[in-house]
Amino acid sequence: MKSFDKEIKQFLIEGTFNNNLDDVGNINLFTDPIDINQRYIEFGLNNYLYNNEQIASLYDVEIKEFAIPKPISIINDIDNNTNQLVQENENLRNQLNAIISADNQNSASAVIDASKDIIIKLRIQLNEGKTSDDFSDAFPYLKK
């Protein structure tokens, strides 16, 4: 293995150290190694115990990547407006149905009145009476 005595002395005297980093950020011990084990530094993994309170006092420790965003007031306003429009549409639909129902009843009474007038005119032509007052108001509009 390579001795780093020369590099350590240079670091102590000049304050510089040639790290020989590759494109990915790995430290190369030898630029032309014979064995792959001579090329990289091995770092052991340690489990450190940290004081969470001290870390939280310096940094924001909340994980925000997976947090569900809180509803924005604009979304609430849109939801309220949508509900209001649905209610208004329901009210208008009910009013329209009432108008259609009333119109159907008026149409039926108009048809009944028209047929009554035709029947009474035919009865007058048949000399069963002289005016519409001579006939009853109930079908078949016979002479009173």
Rosetta blueprint (number, residue, H / E / L):
1 M L
2 K L
3 S L
4 F L
5 D H
6 K H
7 E H
8 I H
9 K H
10 Q H
11 F H
12 L H
13 I H
14 E H
15 G L
16 T L
17 F L
18 N L
19 N L
20 N L
21 L E
22 D L
23 D L
24 V L
25 G L
26 N L
27 I E
28 N E
29 L L
30 F L
31 T L
32 D L
33 P L
34 I L
35 D L
36 I H
37 N H
38 Q H
39 R L
40 Y E
41 I L
42 E L
43 F L
44 G L
45 L L
46 N L
47 N L
48 Y L
49 L L
50 Y L
51 N L
52 N H
53 E H
54 Q H
55 I H
56 A H
57 S H
58 L H
59 Y L
60 D L
61 V L
62 E L
63 I L
64 K L
65 E L
66 F L
67 A L
68 I L
69 P L
70 K L
71 P L
72 I L
73 S H
74 I H
75 I H
76 N H
77 D H
78 I H
79 D H
80 N H
81 N H
82 T H
83 N H
84 Q H
85 L H
86 V H
87 Q H
88 E H
89 N H
90 E H
91 N H
92 L H
93 R H
94 N H
95 Q H
96 L H
97 N H
98 A H
99 I H
100 I H
101 S H
102 A H
103 D H
104 N H
105 Q H
106 N H
107 S H
108 A H
109 S H
110 A H
111 V H
112 I H
113 D H
114 A H
115 S H
116 K H
117 D H
118 I H
119 I H
120 I H
121 K H
122 L H
123 R H
124 I H
125 Q H
126 L L
127 N L
128 E L
129 G L
130 K L
131 T L
132 S H
133 D H
134 D H
135 F E
136 S L
137 D L
138 A L
139 F L
140 P L
141 Y L
142 L L
143 K E
144 K L
